Amino acid sequence: MNVFKKLVDEEHGQGLAEYTLIVFLVALVFWVAMKETSVGTALSSNWSKIVDCVSTPFSCSSAS
């Protein structure tokens, strides 16, 4: 019975869980806000160029 009381009263991991939820919600709001904007489209396009250049470096030029 003492173990059960200790589990109910223990709050050490509570802060970590709350901060994790806050970070997740901020990231979700940022992603939804950027998803359909021209900035989001530009980021997606540039990310694709980076992935292509990393996977095949000789096909990439500095002007692209």
PyMOL Python script that loads the backbone (N, CA, C, O; Angstrom):
from pymol import cmd

cmd.read_pdbstr("""\
ATOM      1  N   MET A   1       0.821  -1.190   0.000  1.00  0.00           N
ATOM      2  CA  MET A   1       0.000   0.000   0.000  1.00  0.00           C
ATOM      3  C   MET A   1       0.870   1.261   0.000  1.00  0.00           C
ATOM      4  O   MET A   1       0.506   2.269  -0.605  1.00  0.00           O
ATOM      5  N   ASN A   2       2.004   1.200   0.671  1.00  0.00           N
ATOM      6  CA  ASN A   2       2.908   2.343   0.705  1.00  0.00           C
ATOM      7  C   ASN A   2       3.474   2.661  -0.675  1.00  0.00           C
ATOM      8  O   ASN A   2       3.679   3.825  -1.017  1.00  0.00           O
ATOM      9  N   VAL A   3       3.721   1.631  -1.456  1.00  0.00           N
ATOM     10  CA  VAL A   3       4.243   1.835  -2.814  1.00  0.00           C
ATOM     11  C   VAL A   3       3.208   2.580  -3.650  1.00  0.00           C
ATOM     12  O   VAL A   3       3.566   3.484  -4.406  1.00  0.00           O
ATOM     13  N   PHE A   4       1.942   2.222  -3.529  1.00  0.00           N
ATOM     14  CA  PHE A   4       0.879   2.891  -4.282  1.00  0.00           C
ATOM     15  C   PHE A   4       0.772   4.364  -3.895  1.00  0.00           C
ATOM     16  O   PHE A   4       0.631   5.225  -4.763  1.00  0.00           O
ATOM     17  N   LYS A   5       0.839   4.657  -2.593  1.00  0.00           N
ATOM     18  CA  LYS A   5       0.789   6.041  -2.127  1.00  0.00           C
ATOM     19  C   LYS A   5       1.962   6.850  -2.671  1.00  0.00           C
ATOM     20  O   LYS A   5       1.811   8.013  -3.046  1.00  0.00           O
ATOM     21  N   LYS A   6       3.129   6.218  -2.707  1.00  0.00           N
ATOM     22  CA  LYS A   6       4.323   6.886  -3.196  1.00  0.00           C
ATOM     23  C   LYS A   6       4.177   7.210  -4.698  1.00  0.00           C
ATOM     24  O   LYS A   6       4.575   8.287  -5.141  1.00  0.00           O
ATOM     25  N   LEU A   7       3.614   6.286  -5.466  1.00  0.00           N
ATOM     26  CA  LEU A   7       3.413   6.515  -6.895  1.00  0.00           C
ATOM     27  C   LEU A   7       2.417   7.647  -7.156  1.00  0.00           C
ATOM     28  O   LEU A   7       2.597   8.434  -8.086  1.00  0.00           O
ATOM     29  N   VAL A   8       1.389   7.726  -6.354  1.00  0.00           N
ATOM     30  CA  VAL A   8       0.375   8.768  -6.524  1.00  0.00           C
ATOM     31  C   VAL A   8       0.937  10.134  -6.144  1.00  0.00           C
ATOM     32  O   VAL A   8       0.627  11.126  -6.803  1.00  0.00           O
ATOM     33  N   ASP A   9       1.743  10.205  -5.112  1.00  0.00           N
ATOM     34  CA  ASP A   9       2.279  11.474  -4.617  1.00  0.00           C
ATOM     35  C   ASP A   9       3.514  11.949  -5.384  1.00  0.00           C
ATOM     36  O   ASP A   9       3.849  13.131  -5.323  1.00  0.00           O
ATOM     37  N   GLU A  10       4.187  11.066  -6.095  1.00  0.00           N
ATOM     38  CA  GLU A  10       5.431  11.399  -6.787  1.00  0.00           C
ATOM     39  C   GLU A  10       5.161  12.269  -8.003  1.00  0.00           C
ATOM     40  O   GLU A  10       4.296  11.944  -8.817  1.00  0.00           O
ATOM     41  N   GLU A  11       5.902  13.387  -8.141  1.00  0.00           N
ATOM     42  CA  GLU A  11       5.685  14.310  -9.253  1.00  0.00           C
ATOM     43  C   GLU A  11       6.992  14.696  -9.950  1.00  0.00           C
ATOM     44  O   GLU A  11       7.060  15.765 -10.556  1.00  0.00           O
ATOM     45  N   HIS A  12       8.008  13.877  -9.883  1.00  0.00           N
ATOM     46  CA  HIS A  12       9.310  14.234 -10.466  1.00  0.00           C
ATOM     47  C   HIS A  12       9.256  14.343 -11.988  1.00  0.00           C
ATOM     48  O   HIS A  12       9.879  15.250 -12.540  1.00  0.00           O
ATOM     49  N   GLY A  13       8.556  13.482 -12.678  1.00  0.00           N
ATOM     50  CA  GLY A  13       8.523  13.493 -14.128  1.00  0.00           C
ATOM     51  C   GLY A  13       7.460  14.393 -14.721  1.00  0.00           C
ATOM     52  O   GLY A  13       7.345  14.486 -15.943  1.00  0.00           O
ATOM     53  N   GLN A  14       6.694  15.047 -13.899  1.00  0.00           N
ATOM     54  CA  GLN A  14       5.587  15.875 -14.370  1.00  0.00           C
ATOM     55  C   GLN A  14       6.078  17.052 -15.207  1.00  0.00           C
ATOM     56  O   GLN A  14       5.487  17.340 -16.248  1.00  0.00           O
ATOM     57  N   GLY A  15       7.122  17.732 -14.796  1.00  0.00           N
ATOM     58  CA  GLY A  15       7.641  18.890 -15.520  1.00  0.00           C
ATOM     59  C   GLY A  15       8.137  18.515 -16.897  1.00  0.00           C
ATOM     60  O   GLY A  15       7.897  19.236 -17.866  1.00  0.00           O
ATOM     61  N   LEU A  16       8.827  17.393 -16.992  1.00  0.00           N
ATOM     62  CA  LEU A  16       9.336  16.936 -18.276  1.00  0.00           C
ATOM     63  C   LEU A  16       8.192  16.636 -19.245  1.00  0.00           C
ATOM     64  O   LEU A  16       8.267  16.989 -20.422  1.00  0.00           O
ATOM     65  N   ALA A  17       7.162  16.004 -18.767  1.00  0.00           N
ATOM     66  CA  ALA A  17       6.012  15.710 -19.619  1.00  0.00           C
ATOM     67  C   ALA A  17       5.324  16.990 -20.077  1.00  0.00           C
ATOM     68  O   ALA A  17       4.906  17.088 -21.231  1.00  0.00           O
ATOM     69  N   GLU A  18       5.203  17.958 -19.197  1.00  0.00           N
ATOM     70  CA  GLU A  18       4.561  19.224 -19.568  1.00  0.00           C
ATOM     71  C   GLU A  18       5.376  19.979 -20.600  1.00  0.00           C
ATOM     72  O   GLU A  18       4.819  20.503 -21.565  1.00  0.00           O
ATOM     73  N   TYR A  19       6.692  20.043 -20.411  1.00  0.00           N
ATOM     74  CA  TYR A  19       7.542  20.736 -21.384  1.00  0.00           C
ATOM     75  C   TYR A  19       7.539  20.021 -22.732  1.00  0.00           C
ATOM     76  O   TYR A  19       7.588  20.672 -23.776  1.00  0.00           O
ATOM     77  N   THR A  20       7.482  18.708 -22.724  1.00  0.00           N
ATOM     78  CA  THR A  20       7.414  17.946 -23.976  1.00  0.00           C
ATOM     79  C   THR A  20       6.131  18.279 -24.723  1.00  0.00           C
ATOM     80  O   THR A  20       6.160  18.475 -25.938  1.00  0.00           O
ATOM     81  N   LEU A  21       5.025  18.344 -24.030  1.00  0.00           N
ATOM     82  CA  LEU A  21       3.761  18.697 -24.673  1.00  0.00           C
ATOM     83  C   LEU A  21       3.788  20.121 -25.225  1.00  0.00           C
ATOM     84  O   LEU A  21       3.262  20.369 -26.310  1.00  0.00           O
ATOM     85  N   ILE A  22       4.385  21.045 -24.504  1.00  0.00           N
ATOM     86  CA  ILE A  22       4.476  22.430 -24.969  1.00  0.00           C
ATOM     87  C   ILE A  22       5.312  22.514 -26.241  1.00  0.00           C
ATOM     88  O   ILE A  22       4.914  23.170 -27.204  1.00  0.00           O
ATOM     89  N   VAL A  23       6.463  21.855 -26.249  1.00  0.00           N
ATOM     90  CA  VAL A  23       7.319  21.868 -27.443  1.00  0.00           C
ATOM     91  C   VAL A  23       6.592  21.239 -28.623  1.00  0.00           C
ATOM     92  O   VAL A  23       6.673  21.747 -29.741  1.00  0.00           O
ATOM     93  N   PHE A  24       5.887  20.147 -28.390  1.00  0.00           N
ATOM     94  CA  PHE A  24       5.137  19.488 -29.456  1.00  0.00           C
ATOM     95  C   PHE A  24       4.058  20.417 -30.012  1.00  0.00           C
ATOM     96  O   PHE A  24       3.904  20.520 -31.229  1.00  0.00           O
ATOM     97  N   LEU A  25       3.324  21.080 -29.155  1.00  0.00           N
ATOM     98  CA  LEU A  25       2.259  21.983 -29.610  1.00  0.00           C
ATOM     99  C   LEU A  25       2.810  23.180 -30.369  1.00  0.00           C
ATOM    100  O   LEU A  25       2.224  23.594 -31.369  1.00  0.00           O
ATOM    101  N   VAL A  26       3.918  23.741 -29.917  1.00  0.00           N
ATOM    102  CA  VAL A  26       4.537  24.866 -30.634  1.00  0.00           C
ATOM    103  C   VAL A  26       5.008  24.413 -32.009  1.00  0.00           C
ATOM    104  O   VAL A  26       4.798  25.122 -32.993  1.00  0.00           O
ATOM    105  N   ALA A  27       5.632  23.263 -32.095  1.00  0.00           N
ATOM    106  CA  ALA A  27       6.085  22.743 -33.386  1.00  0.00           C
ATOM    107  C   ALA A  27       4.901  22.467 -34.313  1.00  0.00           C
ATOM    108  O   ALA A  27       4.985  22.728 -35.513  1.00  0.00           O
ATOM    109  N   LEU A  28       3.814  21.949 -33.778  1.00  0.00           N
ATOM    110  CA  LEU A  28       2.634  21.669 -34.584  1.00  0.00           C
ATOM    111  C   LEU A  28       2.021  22.959 -35.120  1.00  0.00           C
ATOM    112  O   LEU A  28       1.648  23.020 -36.292  1.00  0.00           O
ATOM    113  N   VAL A  29       1.912  23.975 -34.296  1.00  0.00           N
ATOM    114  CA  VAL A  29       1.367  25.259 -34.738  1.00  0.00           C
ATOM    115  C   VAL A  29       2.279  25.883 -35.790  1.00  0.00           C
ATOM    116  O   VAL A  29       1.793  26.421 -36.784  1.00  0.00           O
ATOM    117  N   PHE A  30       3.579  25.821 -35.587  1.00  0.00           N
ATOM    118  CA  PHE A  30       4.519  26.355 -36.568  1.00  0.00           C
ATOM    119  C   PHE A  30       4.388  25.624 -37.896  1.00  0.00           C
ATOM    120  O   PHE A  30       4.376  26.259 -38.951  1.00  0.00           O
ATOM    121  N   TRP A  31       4.290  24.302 -37.859  1.00  0.00           N
ATOM    122  CA  TRP A  31       4.175  23.508 -39.084  1.00  0.00           C
ATOM    123  C   TRP A  31       2.882  23.840 -39.827  1.00  0.00           C
ATOM    124  O   TRP A  31       2.903  23.998 -41.047  1.00  0.00           O
ATOM    125  N   VAL A  32       1.782  23.948 -39.131  1.00  0.00           N
ATOM    126  CA  VAL A  32       0.501  24.272 -39.772  1.00  0.00           C
ATOM    127  C   VAL A  32       0.555  25.682 -40.364  1.00  0.00           C
ATOM    128  O   VAL A  32       0.030  25.910 -41.454  1.00  0.00           O
ATOM    129  N   ALA A  33       1.179  26.627 -39.663  1.00  0.00           N
ATOM    130  CA  ALA A  33       1.258  28.001 -40.153  1.00  0.00           C
ATOM    131  C   ALA A  33       2.143  28.108 -41.388  1.00  0.00           C
ATOM    132  O   ALA A  33       1.860  28.920 -42.268  1.00  0.00           O
ATOM    133  N   MET A  34       3.189  27.326 -41.479  1.00  0.00           N
ATOM    134  CA  MET A  34       4.141  27.424 -42.581  1.00  0.00           C
ATOM    135  C   MET A  34       3.799  26.517 -43.761  1.00  0.00           C
ATOM    136  O   MET A  34       4.359  26.673 -44.846  1.00  0.00           O
ATOM    137  N   LYS A  35       2.899  25.585 -43.559  1.00  0.00           N
ATOM    138  CA  LYS A  35       2.635  24.541 -44.549  1.00  0.00           C
ATOM    139  C   LYS A  35       2.194  25.097 -45.895  1.00  0.00           C
ATOM    140  O   LYS A  35       2.734  24.680 -46.920  1.00  0.00           O
ATOM    141  N   GLU A  36       1.265  25.991 -45.937  1.00  0.00           N
ATOM    142  CA  GLU A  36       0.680  26.464 -47.184  1.00  0.00           C
ATOM    143  C   GLU A  36       1.107  27.883 -47.568  1.00  0.00           C
ATOM    144  O   GLU A  36       0.392  28.554 -48.312  1.00  0.00           O
ATOM    145  N   THR A  37       2.241  28.347 -47.084  1.00  0.00           N
ATOM    146  CA  THR A  37       2.710  29.683 -47.437  1.00  0.00           C
ATOM    147  C   THR A  37       3.815  29.584 -48.469  1.00  0.00           C
ATOM    148  O   THR A  37       4.329  28.497 -48.732  1.00  0.00           O
ATOM    149  N   SER A  38       4.185  30.717 -49.055  1.00  0.00           N
ATOM    150  CA  SER A  38       5.280  30.717 -50.022  1.00  0.00           C
ATOM    151  C   SER A  38       6.604  30.386 -49.333  1.00  0.00           C
ATOM    152  O   SER A  38       7.504  29.819 -49.953  1.00  0.00           O
ATOM    153  N   VAL A  39       6.720  30.735 -48.069  1.00  0.00           N
ATOM    154  CA  VAL A  39       7.932  30.394 -47.316  1.00  0.00           C
ATOM    155  C   VAL A  39       8.028  28.879 -47.161  1.00  0.00           C
ATOM    156  O   VAL A  39       9.104  28.303 -47.318  1.00  0.00           O
ATOM    157  N   GLY A  40       6.918  28.243 -46.858  1.00  0.00           N
ATOM    158  CA  GLY A  40       6.905  26.790 -46.730  1.00  0.00           C
ATOM    159  C   GLY A  40       7.245  26.104 -48.039  1.00  0.00           C
ATOM    160  O   GLY A  40       7.966  25.106 -48.046  1.00  0.00           O
ATOM    161  N   THR A  41       6.736  26.625 -49.145  1.00  0.00           N
ATOM    162  CA  THR A  41       7.034  26.061 -50.462  1.00  0.00           C
ATOM    163  C   THR A  41       8.517  26.250 -50.794  1.00  0.00           C
ATOM    164  O   THR A  41       9.151  25.334 -51.317  1.00  0.00           O
ATOM    165  N   ALA A  42       9.074  27.425 -50.497  1.00  0.00           N
ATOM    166  CA  ALA A  42      10.488  27.682 -50.754  1.00  0.00           C
ATOM    167  C   ALA A  42      11.378  26.776 -49.897  1.00  0.00           C
ATOM    168  O   ALA A  42      12.377  26.247 -50.384  1.00  0.00           O
ATOM    169  N   LEU A  43      11.019  26.597 -48.634  1.00  0.00           N
ATOM    170  CA  LEU A  43      11.792  25.708 -47.765  1.00  0.00           C
ATOM    171  C   LEU A  43      11.773  24.276 -48.290  1.00  0.00           C
ATOM    172  O   LEU A  43      12.798  23.594 -48.291  1.00  0.00           O
ATOM    173  N   SER A  44      10.611  23.829 -48.733  1.00  0.00           N
ATOM    174  CA  SER A  44      10.491  22.482 -49.275  1.00  0.00           C
ATOM    175  C   SER A  44      11.334  22.325 -50.532  1.00  0.00           C
ATOM    176  O   SER A  44      12.015  21.313 -50.701  1.00  0.00           O
ATOM    177  N   SER A  45      11.294  23.311 -51.409  1.00  0.00           N
ATOM    178  CA  SER A  45      12.073  23.272 -52.647  1.00  0.00           C
ATOM    179  C   SER A  45      13.571  23.258 -52.346  1.00  0.00           C
ATOM    180  O   SER A  45      14.317  22.468 -52.924  1.00  0.00           O
ATOM    181  N   ASN A  46      14.003  24.129 -51.444  1.00  0.00           N
ATOM    182  CA  ASN A  46      15.422  24.175 -51.092  1.00  0.00           C
ATOM    183  C   ASN A  46      15.872  22.902 -50.396  1.00  0.00           C
ATOM    184  O   ASN A  46      16.997  22.451 -50.609  1.00  0.00           O
ATOM    185  N   TRP A  47      15.027  22.322 -49.579  1.00  0.00           N
ATOM    186  CA  TRP A  47      15.372  21.075 -48.901  1.00  0.00           C
ATOM    187  C   TRP A  47      15.554  19.958 -49.921  1.00  0.00           C
ATOM    188  O   TRP A  47      16.455  19.131 -49.778  1.00  0.00           O
ATOM    189  N   SER A  48      14.710  19.926 -50.946  1.00  0.00           N
ATOM    190  CA  SER A  48      14.853  18.922 -52.005  1.00  0.00           C
ATOM    191  C   SER A  48      16.176  19.092 -52.738  1.00  0.00           C
ATOM    192  O   SER A  48      16.836  18.104 -53.061  1.00  0.00           O
ATOM    193  N   LYS A  49      16.575  20.343 -53.008  1.00  0.00           N
ATOM    194  CA  LYS A  49      17.870  20.604 -53.663  1.00  0.00           C
ATOM    195  C   LYS A  49      19.022  20.127 -52.791  1.00  0.00           C
ATOM    196  O   LYS A  49      19.987  19.551 -53.295  1.00  0.00           O
ATOM    197  N   ILE A  50      18.930  20.362 -51.489  1.00  0.00           N
ATOM    198  CA  ILE A  50      19.980  19.927 -50.567  1.00  0.00           C
ATOM    199  C   ILE A  50      20.088  18.411 -50.560  1.00  0.00           C
ATOM    200  O   ILE A  50      21.191  17.865 -50.593  1.00  0.00           O
ATOM    201  N   VAL A  51      18.955  17.730 -50.516  1.00  0.00           N
ATOM    202  CA  VAL A  51      18.957  16.268 -50.508  1.00  0.00           C
ATOM    203  C   VAL A  51      19.574  15.739 -51.803  1.00  0.00           C
ATOM    204  O   VAL A  51      20.358  14.790 -51.773  1.00  0.00           O
ATOM    205  N   ASP A  52      19.225  16.347 -52.940  1.00  0.00           N
ATOM    206  CA  ASP A  52      19.792  15.926 -54.220  1.00  0.00           C
ATOM    207  C   ASP A  52      21.300  16.149 -54.267  1.00  0.00           C
ATOM    208  O   ASP A  52      22.040  15.288 -54.743  1.00  0.00           O
ATOM    209  N   CYS A  53      21.757  17.295 -53.781  1.00  0.00           N
ATOM    210  CA  CYS A  53      23.188  17.609 -53.790  1.00  0.00           C
ATOM    211  C   CYS A  53      23.985  16.701 -52.858  1.00  0.00           C
ATOM    212  O   CYS A  53      25.124  16.346 -53.159  1.00  0.00           O
ATOM    213  N   VAL A  54      23.393  16.331 -51.742  1.00  0.00           N
ATOM    214  CA  VAL A  54      24.093  15.443 -50.806  1.00  0.00           C
ATOM    215  C   VAL A  54      24.162  14.028 -51.365  1.00  0.00           C
ATOM    216  O   VAL A  54      25.178  13.349 -51.222  1.00  0.00           O
ATOM    217  N   SER A  55      23.075  13.582 -52.005  1.00  0.00           N
ATOM    218  CA  SER A  55      23.059  12.220 -52.524  1.00  0.00           C
ATOM    219  C   SER A  55      23.911  12.071 -53.787  1.00  0.00           C
ATOM    220  O   SER A  55      24.521  11.021 -53.988  1.00  0.00           O
ATOM    221  N   THR A  56      23.965  13.085 -54.630  1.00  0.00           N
ATOM    222  CA  THR A  56      24.785  13.046 -55.847  1.00  0.00           C
ATOM    223  C   THR A  56      25.543  14.377 -55.973  1.00  0.00           C
ATOM    224  O   THR A  56      25.092  15.269 -56.691  1.00  0.00           O
ATOM    225  N   PRO A  57      26.668  14.521 -55.300  1.00  0.00           N
ATOM    226  CA  PRO A  57      27.359  15.813 -55.235  1.00  0.00           C
ATOM    227  C   PRO A  57      27.892  16.318 -56.573  1.00  0.00           C
ATOM    228  O   PRO A  57      27.990  17.529 -56.774  1.00  0.00           O
ATOM    229  N   PHE A  58      28.238  15.414 -57.495  1.00  0.00           N
ATOM    230  CA  PHE A  58      28.823  15.874 -58.770  1.00  0.00           C
ATOM    231  C   PHE A  58      27.783  16.401 -59.726  1.00  0.00           C
ATOM    232  O   PHE A  58      28.139  17.052 -60.708  1.00  0.00           O
ATOM    233  N   SER A  59      26.512  16.148 -59.484  1.00  0.00           N
ATOM    234  CA  SER A  59      25.459  16.666 -60.360  1.00  0.00           C
ATOM    235  C   SER A  59      24.962  18.034 -59.891  1.00  0.00           C
ATOM    236  O   SER A  59      24.071  18.620 -60.506  1.00  0.00           O
ATOM    237  N   CYS A  60      25.524  18.522 -58.833  1.00  0.00           N
ATOM    238  CA  CYS A  60      25.087  19.783 -58.238  1.00  0.00           C
ATOM    239  C   CYS A  60      26.123  20.869 -58.516  1.00  0.00           C
ATOM    240  O   CYS A  60      27.325  20.639 -58.389  1.00  0.00           O
ATOM    241  N   SER A  61      25.650  22.041 -58.892  1.00  0.00           N
ATOM    242  CA  SER A  61      26.576  23.159 -59.107  1.00  0.00           C
ATOM    243  C   SER A  61      26.322  24.219 -58.046  1.00  0.00           C
ATOM    244  O   SER A  61      25.279  24.207 -57.393  1.00  0.00           O
ATOM    245  N   SER A  62      27.254  25.120 -57.874  1.00  0.00           N
ATOM    246  CA  SER A  62      27.098  26.157 -56.857  1.00  0.00           C
ATOM    247  C   SER A  62      26.071  27.191 -57.267  1.00  0.00           C
ATOM    248  O   SER A  62      25.591  27.940 -56.416  1.00  0.00           O
ATOM    249  N   ALA A  63      25.715  27.261 -58.549  1.00  0.00           N
ATOM    250  CA  ALA A  63      24.723  28.236 -59.024  1.00  0.00           C
ATOM    251  C   ALA A  63      23.297  27.753 -58.841  1.00  0.00           C
ATOM    252  O   ALA A  63      22.368  28.548 -58.984  1.00  0.00           O
ATOM    253  N   SER A  64      23.085  26.465 -58.526  1.00  0.00           N
ATOM    254  CA  SER A  64      21.702  25.950 -58.414  1.00  0.00           C
ATOM    255  C   SER A  64      21.041  26.363 -57.158  1.00  0.00           C
ATOM    256  O   SER A  64      19.886  26.009 -56.923  1.00  0.00           O
TER     257      SER A  64
END
""", "prot")
cmd.dss("prot")
cmd.show_as("cartoon", "prot")
cmd.util.cbc("prot")
cmd.orient("prot")
